[in-house]
Amino acid sequence: MRLAYVAFDRSGRRVTDTIDAAGAGAAAEILRRQGLFVTEVTAQAEAQRARQAAGPRKARGSRSRRLKDLAILARQLHALVSCGTPLVQALTALERQTKRGPWRDCLGDVRAKVEEGLPMSVAIDGHPAYFDSVCRSLIAAGESSGTLPAMLDRLAAMTRKEVHVRSAITGAMAYPTLLLVVAAAVMAVMLIVVIPKFGDLFTSLHVALPPTTAMLVALSGWLEAWWWAVVVSVVALVVGLKVVLARAATHRAIDTLLLRLPVVSPLTRGFATARIARVLGVLIESHVNILEALNLTRAAVSNHHYADLVSRAEAAVTRGQPISTAFSETDLVPPSIAEAVRSGEQSGQVGRLLLNVADFLDEENEVVLRSLTSIIEPVILIFMGLVVGLVAVSMFLPLFDLTAMTQK
């Protein structure tokens, strides 16, 4: 049977390999005769082949979580490989330090395929949820040119930047979202718990209710009687939205709407342009063929309009025209960016210039995002105060009128 082992030779160097033996004891004896001190013998190779036969486990976790895992992997692989560590040993070390789960299974599958002699770019091809086409292209370029450590470094930098951008967006929207959730929870508690008690009190006292108070009491009674209809409606709305959002036409309509909304449009354009500039710049700097780089960039862009823009740039390059030709014929990219790309093409430094443009756009987008959230937060607080104040006044106003009538 095929066994994997970890041992140390007489000089203290760590050795990781596989061996054919009848069992763990026989394998240890064979290795001892070869002058190796065995620390671990397992049937890991067979278990790995069984996992390969069953297929890789489905990736779990959010896109941001998988990007963080990829960024850590690329950074640590760069550190190990650049120091002369063999790729199989580096992957084994990273696999051993990873917690059990789909990500560790993915690393184990990649490591086993590399052990069998496959290039890493081919080994990761079966895990598109973790390694996208841009990642595979960068690693393939590094393997073919003998600059794998440099490609891993670029991959780590690009992935960390994407994680940073996603974290900035999530962090900026977290507090406003929390405020909206709290406002909805407060209103629900008041309508379901507080207002019905006031309604019973007003009914027993035969108090004439102001229009706003009568409306709140009626709404509270309706929710108490038809709460199940509200729950069913919410569930149906969520399911319906998932079905509608799964359609390509809906995605294109949403992309168009995001480019036309007054406040959201600048952020959408800025983040999409920065994404194109960063991915295309990294690929060009990695000496990937320009047509292949544009094709990979198009696949990495989520907005359909910007994907069409990259397709037009690809068609222009096919006709022998520069990339800036397509960028200058649209309003999706600012004229200053198109002019910068044209200058980079003339100087032969388009890749480096695109990366500088991406850094500039990301910094500008973060400033705009922070400014936007600094405006949204007080608006939500003011809205919450007005709603809660209106409900409180509506509930206590009849009591004030009743107190005034008893004092006469």
C-alpha positions as a LaTeX table, in Angstrom:
\begin{tabular}{lrrr}
\hline
Residue & $x$ (\AA) & $y$ (\AA) & $z$ (\AA) \\
\hline
Met1 & 0.00 & 0.00 & 0.00 \\
Arg2 & 1.03 & 3.59 & $-0.61$ \\
Leu3 & 1.97 & 5.45 & 2.58 \\
Ala4 & 3.01 & 9.04 & 3.19 \\
Tyr5 & 5.78 & 9.69 & 5.70 \\
Val6 & 7.59 & 12.52 & 7.44 \\
Ala7 & 11.18 & 11.87 & 8.49 \\
Phe8 & 14.55 & 13.53 & 9.18 \\
Asp9 & 17.90 & 12.51 & 7.72 \\
Arg10 & 21.27 & 12.46 & 9.52 \\
Ser11 & 21.82 & 16.17 & 8.84 \\
Gly12 & 18.49 & 17.09 & 10.41 \\
Arg13 & 16.79 & 17.95 & 7.12 \\
Arg14 & 13.07 & 17.26 & 7.01 \\
Val15 & 12.00 & 14.77 & 4.32 \\
Thr16 & 8.40 & 14.32 & 3.14 \\
Asp17 & 7.59 & 11.65 & 0.56 \\
Thr18 & 5.62 & 8.45 & $-0.08$ \\
Ile19 & 6.64 & 4.79 & 0.04 \\
Asp20 & 5.17 & 1.40 & $-0.91$ \\
Ala21 & 5.05 & $-0.96$ & 2.09 \\
Ala22 & 2.83 & $-3.57$ & 3.70 \\
Gly23 & 2.07 & $-1.33$ & 6.66 \\
Ala24 & 3.27 & 1.52 & 8.83 \\
Gly25 & 5.71 & $-0.72$ & 10.74 \\
Ala26 & 7.26 & $-2.13$ & 7.57 \\
Ala27 & 7.58 & 1.36 & 6.10 \\
Ala28 & 9.31 & 2.65 & 9.25 \\
Glu29 & 11.77 & $-0.24$ & 9.15 \\
Ile30 & 12.61 & 0.35 & 5.48 \\
Leu31 & 13.16 & 4.04 & 6.09 \\
Arg32 & 15.28 & 3.36 & 9.20 \\
Arg33 & 17.59 & 1.19 & 7.11 \\
Gln34 & 17.93 & 4.10 & 4.70 \\
Gly35 & 19.21 & 6.28 & 7.54 \\
Leu36 & 16.00 & 8.22 & 8.13 \\
Phe37 & 14.40 & 8.97 & 11.49 \\
Val38 & 10.64 & 8.53 & 10.93 \\
Thr39 & 8.22 & 10.77 & 12.84 \\
Glu40 & 4.97 & 10.04 & 11.01 \\
Val41 & 3.62 & 7.37 & 8.65 \\
Thr42 & 0.02 & 7.61 & 7.43 \\
Ala43 & $-2.15$ & 6.33 & 4.60 \\
Gln44 & $-2.68$ & 9.90 & 3.55 \\
Ala45 & $-2.09$ & 9.27 & $-0.14$ \\
Glu46 & $-4.84$ & 6.65 & $-0.29$ \\
Ala47 & $-7.25$ & 8.88 & 1.60 \\
Gln48 & $-6.42$ & 11.69 & $-0.77$ \\
Arg49 & $-7.10$ & 9.50 & $-3.81$ \\
Ala50 & $-10.44$ & 8.51 & $-2.30$ \\
Arg51 & $-11.34$ & 12.19 & $-1.92$ \\
Gln52 & $-10.30$ & 12.79 & $-5.54$ \\
Ala53 & $-12.49$ & 9.89 & $-6.72$ \\
Ala54 & $-15.44$ & 11.31 & $-4.76$ \\
Gly55 & $-14.70$ & 14.79 & $-6.11$ \\
Pro56 & $-13.80$ & 17.93 & $-4.21$ \\
Arg57 & $-16.10$ & 19.07 & $-1.43$ \\
Lys58 & $-18.28$ & 22.06 & $-2.17$ \\
Ala59 & $-16.75$ & 25.31 & $-1.03$ \\
Arg60 & $-18.49$ & 26.97 & 1.88 \\
Gly61 & $-18.24$ & 30.47 & 3.22 \\
Ser62 & $-18.59$ & 33.88 & 1.68 \\
Arg63 & $-16.58$ & 35.20 & $-1.23$ \\
Ser64 & $-14.69$ & 37.48 & 1.17 \\
Arg65 & $-13.71$ & 34.52 & 3.35 \\
Arg66 & $-12.40$ & 32.58 & 0.36 \\
Leu67 & $-10.46$ & 35.63 & $-0.84$ \\
Lys68 & $-8.82$ & 35.93 & 2.58 \\
Asp69 & $-7.82$ & 32.26 & 2.45 \\
Leu70 & $-6.36$ & 32.74 & $-1.03$ \\
Ala71 & $-4.47$ & 35.89 & 0.03 \\
Ile72 & $-2.93$ & 34.07 & 3.02 \\
Leu73 & $-2.03$ & 31.06 & 0.85 \\
Ala74 & $-0.38$ & 33.18 & $-1.85$ \\
Arg75 & 1.56 & 35.22 & 0.70 \\
Gln76 & 2.83 & 32.20 & 2.63 \\
Leu77 & 3.63 & 30.25 & $-0.53$ \\
His78 & 5.61 & 33.22 & $-1.81$ \\
Ala79 & 7.58 & 33.34 & 1.45 \\
Leu80 & 8.33 & 29.60 & 1.39 \\
Val81 & 9.03 & 29.14 & $-2.33$ \\
Ser82 & 11.22 & 32.26 & $-2.57$ \\
Cys83 & 13.40 & 30.77 & 0.20 \\
Gly84 & 13.99 & 27.61 & $-1.83$ \\
Thr85 & 11.36 & 25.36 & $-0.23$ \\
Pro86 & 10.05 & 22.77 & $-2.75$ \\
Leu87 & 6.47 & 23.46 & $-3.77$ \\
Val88 & 5.17 & 20.11 & $-2.47$ \\
Gln89 & 6.72 & 20.68 & 0.96 \\
Ala90 & 5.35 & 24.22 & 1.08 \\
Leu91 & 1.84 & 23.02 & 0.24 \\
Thr92 & 2.14 & 20.21 & 2.80 \\
Ala93 & 3.14 & 22.66 & 5.52 \\
Leu94 & 0.25 & 24.98 & 4.69 \\
Glu95 & $-2.18$ & 22.05 & 4.58 \\
Arg96 & $-1.09$ & 20.84 & 8.01 \\
Gln97 & $-1.59$ & 24.24 & 9.64 \\
Thr98 & $-5.07$ & 24.74 & 8.13 \\
Lys99 & $-8.17$ & 23.80 & 10.11 \\
Arg100 & $-10.26$ & 20.88 & 8.92 \\
Gly101 & $-12.85$ & 21.85 & 6.36 \\
Pro102 & $-13.36$ & 22.46 & 2.63 \\
Trp103 & $-10.34$ & 24.76 & 2.37 \\
Arg104 & $-8.01$ & 22.14 & 3.84 \\
Asp105 & $-9.49$ & 19.48 & 1.55 \\
Cys106 & $-8.86$ & 21.80 & $-1.38$ \\
Leu107 & $-5.22$ & 22.29 & $-0.36$ \\
Gly108 & $-4.81$ & 18.55 & 0.12 \\
Asp109 & $-6.19$ & 17.85 & $-3.34$ \\
Val110 & $-3.86$ & 20.44 & $-4.91$ \\
Arg111 & $-0.87$ & 19.08 & $-3.00$ \\
Ala112 & $-1.61$ & 15.49 & $-4.06$ \\
Lys113 & $-1.86$ & 16.48 & $-7.73$ \\
Val114 & 1.40 & 18.42 & $-7.55$ \\
Glu115 & 3.02 & 15.36 & $-5.94$ \\
Glu116 & 1.88 & 13.33 & $-8.93$ \\
Gly117 & 3.79 & 15.68 & $-11.22$ \\
Leu118 & 1.07 & 18.07 & $-12.37$ \\
Pro119 & 1.82 & 21.81 & $-12.52$ \\
Met120 & 0.14 & 23.84 & $-9.80$ \\
Ser121 & $-1.85$ & 25.79 & $-12.41$ \\
Val122 & $-3.40$ & 22.48 & $-13.52$ \\
Ala123 & $-3.85$ & 21.20 & $-9.96$ \\
Ile124 & $-5.93$ & 24.20 & $-8.91$ \\
Asp125 & $-8.09$ & 24.04 & $-12.03$ \\
Gly126 & $-10.58$ & 21.75 & $-10.29$ \\
His127 & $-11.36$ & 24.32 & $-7.58$ \\
Pro128 & $-12.77$ & 27.38 & $-9.36$ \\
Ala129 & $-14.58$ & 28.51 & $-6.19$ \\
Tyr130 & $-11.21$ & 29.27 & $-4.59$ \\
Phe131 & $-8.95$ & 29.85 & $-7.61$ \\
Asp132 & $-10.48$ & 31.96 & $-10.37$ \\
Ser133 & $-9.22$ & 32.24 & $-13.93$ \\
Val134 & $-6.99$ & 35.23 & $-13.13$ \\
Cys135 & $-5.29$ & 33.30 & $-10.33$ \\
Arg136 & $-4.73$ & 30.27 & $-12.54$ \\
Ser137 & $-3.33$ & 32.43 & $-15.35$ \\
Leu138 & $-0.85$ & 34.18 & $-13.03$ \\
Ile139 & 0.40 & 30.89 & $-11.60$ \\
Ala140 & 0.68 & 29.38 & $-15.09$ \\
Ala141 & 2.67 & 32.42 & $-16.24$ \\
Gly142 & 4.97 & 32.06 & $-13.25$ \\
Glu143 & 5.54 & 28.36 & $-13.89$ \\
Ser144 & 6.26 & 28.83 & $-17.59$ \\
Ser145 & 8.69 & 31.72 & $-17.05$ \\
Gly146 & 10.31 & 30.38 & $-13.87$ \\
Thr147 & 9.09 & 33.36 & $-11.83$ \\
Leu148 & 6.52 & 31.61 & $-9.64$ \\
Pro149 & 7.54 & 33.46 & $-6.42$ \\
Ala150 & 7.07 & 36.82 & $-8.15$ \\
Met151 & 3.67 & 35.75 & $-9.52$ \\
Leu152 & 2.59 & 34.55 & $-6.07$ \\
Asp153 & 3.62 & 37.91 & $-4.64$ \\
Arg154 & 1.53 & 39.76 & $-7.24$ \\
Leu155 & $-1.40$ & 37.43 & $-6.66$ \\
Ala156 & $-1.19$ & 38.03 & $-2.91$ \\
Ala157 & $-1.05$ & 41.81 & $-3.38$ \\
Met158 & $-4.00$ & 41.83 & $-5.78$ \\
Thr159 & $-6.10$ & 39.56 & $-3.57$ \\
Arg160 & $-5.32$ & 41.56 & $-0.43$ \\
Lys161 & $-6.37$ & 44.72 & $-2.22$ \\
Glu162 & $-9.68$ & 43.16 & $-3.24$ \\
Val163 & $-10.24$ & 41.97 & 0.33 \\
His164 & $-9.48$ & 45.49 & 1.56 \\
Val165 & $-11.99$ & 47.03 & $-0.85$ \\
Arg166 & $-14.69$ & 44.54 & 0.12 \\
Ser167 & $-14.00$ & 45.15 & 3.81 \\
Ala168 & $-14.23$ & 48.91 & 3.27 \\
Ile169 & $-17.64$ & 48.56 & 1.61 \\
Thr170 & $-18.91$ & 46.13 & 4.25 \\
Gly171 & $-17.61$ & 48.25 & 7.11 \\
Ala172 & $-19.11$ & 51.42 & 5.67 \\
Met173 & $-22.55$ & 49.83 & 5.33 \\
Ala174 & $-22.53$ & 47.93 & 8.63 \\
Tyr175 & $-23.53$ & 50.82 & 10.91 \\
Pro176 & $-26.34$ & 52.20 & 8.69 \\
Thr177 & $-27.69$ & 48.67 & 8.28 \\
Leu178 & $-27.58$ & 48.15 & 12.05 \\
Leu179 & $-29.48$ & 51.40 & 12.58 \\
Leu180 & $-32.19$ & 50.33 & 10.13 \\
Val181 & $-32.50$ & 46.92 & 11.80 \\
Val182 & $-32.79$ & 48.54 & 15.23 \\
Ala183 & $-35.41$ & 51.00 & 13.94 \\
Ala184 & $-37.44$ & 48.15 & 12.41 \\
Ala185 & $-37.18$ & 46.11 & 15.64 \\
Val186 & $-38.27$ & 49.08 & 17.80 \\
Met187 & $-41.26$ & 49.75 & 15.55 \\
Ala188 & $-42.24$ & 46.07 & 15.59 \\
Val189 & $-42.11$ & 45.92 & 19.40 \\
Met190 & $-44.16$ & 49.10 & 19.73 \\
Leu191 & $-46.79$ & 47.95 & 17.24 \\
Ile192 & $-47.09$ & 44.43 & 18.64 \\
Val193 & $-46.57$ & 44.97 & 22.39 \\
Val194 & $-46.92$ & 48.60 & 23.45 \\
Ile195 & $-49.63$ & 50.08 & 21.25 \\
Pro196 & $-52.22$ & 47.28 & 21.86 \\
Lys197 & $-52.10$ & 48.05 & 25.61 \\
Phe198 & $-52.66$ & 51.73 & 24.92 \\
Gly199 & $-55.49$ & 50.77 & 22.55 \\
Asp200 & $-57.23$ & 48.75 & 25.28 \\
Leu201 & $-56.80$ & 51.67 & 27.69 \\
Phe202 & $-58.28$ & 54.17 & 25.25 \\
Thr203 & $-61.22$ & 51.87 & 24.51 \\
Ser204 & $-62.02$ & 51.43 & 28.22 \\
Leu205 & $-61.88$ & 55.20 & 28.79 \\
His206 & $-63.93$ & 56.05 & 25.68 \\
Val207 & $-61.40$ & 58.68 & 24.64 \\
Ala208 & $-61.67$ & 60.38 & 21.24 \\
Leu209 & $-58.50$ & 59.48 & 19.37 \\
Pro210 & $-56.53$ & 61.84 & 17.11 \\
Pro211 & $-56.13$ & 60.64 & 13.49 \\
Thr212 & $-52.50$ & 59.51 & 13.96 \\
Thr213 & $-53.34$ & 57.59 & 17.14 \\
Ala214 & $-56.33$ & 55.91 & 15.52 \\
Met215 & $-54.19$ & 54.92 & 12.55 \\
Leu216 & $-51.50$ & 53.35 & 14.78 \\
Val217 & $-54.07$ & 51.47 & 16.87 \\
Ala218 & $-55.76$ & 50.15 & 13.71 \\
Leu219 & $-52.39$ & 49.10 & 12.25 \\
Ser220 & $-51.48$ & 47.34 & 15.50 \\
Gly221 & $-54.79$ & 45.46 & 15.53 \\
Trp222 & $-54.35$ & 44.44 & 11.91 \\
Leu223 & $-50.85$ & 43.08 & 12.62 \\
Glu224 & $-52.12$ & 41.18 & 15.65 \\
Ala225 & $-54.84$ & 39.52 & 13.57 \\
Trp226 & $-52.91$ & 38.98 & 10.33 \\
Trp227 & $-49.33$ & 38.44 & 11.50 \\
Trp228 & $-49.20$ & 35.10 & 9.69 \\
Ala229 & $-50.05$ & 36.83 & 6.41 \\
Val230 & $-47.15$ & 39.23 & 6.95 \\
Val231 & $-44.75$ & 36.32 & 7.56 \\
Val232 & $-45.98$ & 34.47 & 4.46 \\
Ser233 & $-45.68$ & 37.66 & 2.38 \\
Val234 & $-42.12$ & 38.28 & 3.54 \\
Val235 & $-41.07$ & 34.69 & 2.76 \\
Ala236 & $-42.75$ & 34.85 & $-0.66$ \\
Leu237 & $-41.05$ & 38.19 & $-1.34$ \\
Val238 & $-37.60$ & 36.78 & $-0.46$ \\
Val239 & $-38.12$ & 33.68 & $-2.63$ \\
Gly240 & $-39.45$ & 35.79 & $-5.48$ \\
Leu241 & $-36.49$ & 38.15 & $-5.29$ \\
Lys242 & $-34.07$ & 35.21 & $-5.43$ \\
Val243 & $-35.80$ & 33.83 & $-8.52$ \\
Val244 & $-35.88$ & 37.22 & $-10.24$ \\
Leu245 & $-32.30$ & 38.10 & $-9.33$ \\
Ala246 & $-31.08$ & 34.80 & $-10.77$ \\
Arg247 & $-32.02$ & 35.95 & $-14.27$ \\
Ala248 & $-29.41$ & 37.55 & $-16.51$ \\
Ala249 & $-31.87$ & 40.23 & $-17.63$ \\
Thr250 & $-32.37$ & 41.27 & $-14.01$ \\
His251 & $-28.62$ & 41.53 & $-13.44$ \\
Arg252 & $-28.27$ & 43.74 & $-16.51$ \\
Ala253 & $-31.17$ & 45.95 & $-15.37$ \\
Ile254 & $-29.60$ & 46.31 & $-11.91$ \\
Asp255 & $-26.22$ & 47.16 & $-13.46$ \\
Thr256 & $-27.90$ & 49.84 & $-15.57$ \\
Leu257 & $-29.73$ & 51.24 & $-12.55$ \\
Leu258 & $-26.53$ & 51.41 & $-10.50$ \\
Leu259 & $-24.90$ & 53.47 & $-13.27$ \\
Arg260 & $-27.79$ & 55.97 & $-13.34$ \\
Leu261 & $-28.54$ & 56.58 & $-9.66$ \\
Pro262 & $-27.21$ & 60.01 & $-8.65$ \\
Val263 & $-25.35$ & 59.00 & $-5.48$ \\
Val264 & $-24.50$ & 55.37 & $-6.24$ \\
Ser265 & $-23.31$ & 55.91 & $-9.82$ \\
Pro266 & $-19.92$ & 57.54 & $-9.00$ \\
Leu267 & $-19.05$ & 54.72 & $-6.59$ \\
Thr268 & $-20.13$ & 52.02 & $-9.04$ \\
Arg269 & $-18.08$ & 53.55 & $-11.85$ \\
Gly270 & $-15.07$ & 54.10 & $-9.58$ \\
Phe271 & $-14.95$ & 50.56 & $-8.18$ \\
Ala272 & $-15.54$ & 48.93 & $-11.58$ \\
Thr273 & $-12.83$ & 51.04 & $-13.27$ \\
Ala274 & $-10.39$ & 50.31 & $-10.45$ \\
Arg275 & $-11.11$ & 46.58 & $-10.74$ \\
Ile276 & $-10.44$ & 46.58 & $-14.48$ \\
Ala277 & $-7.25$ & 48.64 & $-14.08$ \\
Arg278 & $-5.86$ & 46.42 & $-11.30$ \\
Val279 & $-6.58$ & 43.04 & $-12.90$ \\
Leu280 & $-5.43$ & 44.14 & $-16.36$ \\
Gly281 & $-2.35$ & 45.85 & $-14.94$ \\
Val282 & $-1.29$ & 42.79 & $-12.94$ \\
Leu283 & $-1.76$ & 40.50 & $-15.95$ \\
Ile284 & 0.15 & 42.77 & $-18.32$ \\
Glu285 & 2.97 & 43.19 & $-15.80$ \\
Ser286 & 3.08 & 39.39 & $-15.54$ \\
His287 & 3.68 & 39.21 & $-19.31$ \\
Val288 & 0.35 & 37.53 & $-20.04$ \\
Asn289 & $-0.71$ & 37.82 & $-23.68$ \\
Ile290 & $-2.74$ & 41.02 & $-24.10$ \\
Leu291 & $-5.77$ & 39.28 & $-25.63$ \\
Glu292 & $-5.75$ & 36.65 & $-22.90$ \\
Ala293 & $-5.35$ & 39.40 & $-20.29$ \\
Leu294 & $-8.39$ & 41.25 & $-21.63$ \\
Asn295 & $-10.39$ & 38.02 & $-21.74$ \\
Leu296 & $-9.53$ & 37.26 & $-18.10$ \\
Thr297 & $-10.28$ & 40.83 & $-17.07$ \\
Arg298 & $-13.70$ & 40.64 & $-18.70$ \\
Ala299 & $-14.47$ & 37.50 & $-16.70$ \\
Ala300 & $-13.38$ & 39.24 & $-13.48$ \\
Val301 & $-15.79$ & 42.19 & $-13.93$ \\
Ser302 & $-19.30$ & 41.76 & $-12.52$ \\
Asn303 & $-21.00$ & 44.75 & $-14.18$ \\
His304 & $-22.29$ & 43.80 & $-17.64$ \\
His305 & $-21.66$ & 47.25 & $-19.12$ \\
Tyr306 & $-18.00$ & 47.22 & $-18.08$ \\
Ala307 & $-17.66$ & 43.64 & $-19.31$ \\
Asp308 & $-18.96$ & 44.82 & $-22.69$ \\
Leu309 & $-16.41$ & 47.66 & $-22.56$ \\
Val310 & $-13.56$ & 45.18 & $-22.08$ \\
Ser311 & $-14.97$ & 43.12 & $-24.96$ \\
Arg312 & $-14.82$ & 46.19 & $-27.18$ \\
Ala313 & $-11.23$ & 46.77 & $-26.08$ \\
Glu314 & $-10.45$ & 43.16 & $-26.96$ \\
Ala315 & $-11.99$ & 43.63 & $-30.40$ \\
Ala316 & $-9.97$ & 46.84 & $-30.88$ \\
Val317 & $-6.72$ & 45.05 & $-30.02$ \\
Thr318 & $-7.65$ & 42.27 & $-32.46$ \\
Arg319 & $-7.96$ & 44.92 & $-35.19$ \\
Gly320 & $-4.53$ & 46.27 & $-34.26$ \\
Gln321 & $-5.79$ & 49.31 & $-32.33$ \\
Pro322 & $-4.69$ & 50.26 & $-28.78$ \\
Ile323 & $-6.78$ & 49.60 & $-25.67$ \\
Ser324 & $-7.28$ & 53.33 & $-25.12$ \\
Thr325 & $-9.38$ & 53.45 & $-28.30$ \\
Ala326 & $-12.25$ & 51.61 & $-26.61$ \\
Phe327 & $-11.80$ & 53.48 & $-23.32$ \\
Ser328 & $-11.96$ & 56.88 & $-24.99$ \\
Glu329 & $-15.22$ & 56.12 & $-26.84$ \\
Thr330 & $-17.37$ & 55.61 & $-23.73$ \\
Asp331 & $-18.55$ & 57.56 & $-20.71$ \\
Leu332 & $-17.98$ & 54.60 & $-18.38$ \\
Val333 & $-14.32$ & 55.55 & $-17.97$ \\
Pro334 & $-13.30$ & 59.14 & $-17.11$ \\
Pro335 & $-11.43$ & 60.91 & $-19.92$ \\
Ser336 & $-8.42$ & 61.38 & $-17.63$ \\
Ile337 & $-8.13$ & 57.60 & $-17.17$ \\
Ala338 & $-8.39$ & 56.97 & $-20.91$ \\
Glu339 & $-5.71$ & 59.59 & $-21.56$ \\
Ala340 & $-3.48$ & 58.01 & $-18.90$ \\
Val341 & $-3.84$ & 54.61 & $-20.58$ \\
Arg342 & $-2.95$ & 56.17 & $-23.93$ \\
Ser343 & 0.18 & 57.69 & $-22.40$ \\
Gly344 & 1.13 & 54.33 & $-20.89$ \\
Glu345 & 0.75 & 52.62 & $-24.26$ \\
Gln346 & 2.99 & 55.19 & $-25.91$ \\
Ser347 & 5.68 & 54.78 & $-23.25$ \\
Gly348 & 5.40 & 50.99 & $-23.06$ \\
Gln349 & 4.51 & 51.10 & $-19.34$ \\
Val350 & 0.77 & 50.48 & $-19.57$ \\
Gly351 & 0.79 & 47.72 & $-16.94$ \\
Arg352 & 2.56 & 49.77 & $-14.29$ \\
Leu353 & 0.44 & 52.82 & $-15.11$ \\
Leu354 & $-2.79$ & 50.81 & $-14.77$ \\
Leu355 & $-1.70$ & 49.65 & $-11.31$ \\
Asn356 & $-1.01$ & 53.26 & $-10.28$ \\
Val357 & $-4.43$ & 54.27 & $-11.61$ \\
Ala358 & $-6.05$ & 51.44 & $-9.64$ \\
Asp359 & $-4.33$ & 52.56 & $-6.42$ \\
Phe360 & $-5.46$ & 56.15 & $-6.99$ \\
Leu361 & $-9.06$ & 55.12 & $-7.75$ \\
Asp362 & $-9.27$ & 52.83 & $-4.70$ \\
Glu363 & $-8.10$ & 55.63 & $-2.40$ \\
Glu364 & $-10.57$ & 58.06 & $-3.97$ \\
Asn365 & $-13.41$ & 55.52 & $-3.72$ \\
Glu366 & $-12.75$ & 54.98 & $-0.02$ \\
Val367 & $-12.88$ & 58.73 & 0.63 \\
Val368 & $-16.18$ & 59.04 & $-1.26$ \\
Leu369 & $-17.59$ & 55.99 & 0.55 \\
Arg370 & $-16.68$ & 57.38 & 3.98 \\
Ser371 & $-18.18$ & 60.76 & 3.08 \\
Leu372 & $-21.38$ & 59.09 & 1.91 \\
Thr373 & $-21.77$ & 57.03 & 5.06 \\
Ser374 & $-21.05$ & 60.07 & 7.24 \\
Ile375 & $-24.09$ & 61.68 & 5.61 \\
Ile376 & $-26.32$ & 58.60 & 5.70 \\
Glu377 & $-25.83$ & 57.88 & 9.42 \\
Pro378 & $-27.25$ & 61.19 & 10.79 \\
Val379 & $-30.10$ & 61.03 & 8.25 \\
Ile380 & $-31.09$ & 57.58 & 9.55 \\
Leu381 & $-30.81$ & 58.76 & 13.16 \\
Ile382 & $-33.00$ & 61.78 & 12.45 \\
Phe383 & $-35.55$ & 59.56 & 10.69 \\
Met384 & $-35.58$ & 57.14 & 13.64 \\
Gly385 & $-36.07$ & 60.04 & 16.06 \\
Leu386 & $-38.97$ & 61.43 & 14.04 \\
Val387 & $-40.72$ & 58.06 & 13.80 \\
Val388 & $-40.30$ & 57.21 & 17.49 \\
Gly389 & $-41.30$ & 60.77 & 18.47 \\
Leu390 & $-44.42$ & 60.61 & 16.27 \\
Val391 & $-45.45$ & 57.29 & 17.83 \\
Ala392 & $-44.82$ & 58.57 & 21.37 \\
Val393 & $-46.78$ & 61.80 & 20.82 \\
Ser394 & $-49.61$ & 59.87 & 19.17 \\
Met395 & $-49.88$ & 57.55 & 22.16 \\
Phe396 & $-49.64$ & 60.16 & 24.91 \\
Leu397 & $-51.68$ & 62.94 & 23.30 \\
Pro398 & $-55.06$ & 61.32 & 24.19 \\
Leu399 & $-53.84$ & 60.92 & 27.78 \\
Phe400 & $-52.98$ & 64.61 & 27.91 \\
Asp401 & $-56.43$ & 65.47 & 26.58 \\
Leu402 & $-58.04$ & 63.19 & 29.15 \\
Thr403 & $-56.04$ & 64.79 & 31.97 \\
Ala404 & $-57.05$ & 68.27 & 30.81 \\
Met405 & $-60.74$ & 67.24 & 30.73 \\
Thr406 & $-60.64$ & 65.86 & 34.31 \\
Gln407 & $-59.11$ & 69.08 & 35.63 \\
Lys408 & $-61.99$ & 71.23 & 34.37 \\
\hline
\end{tabular}
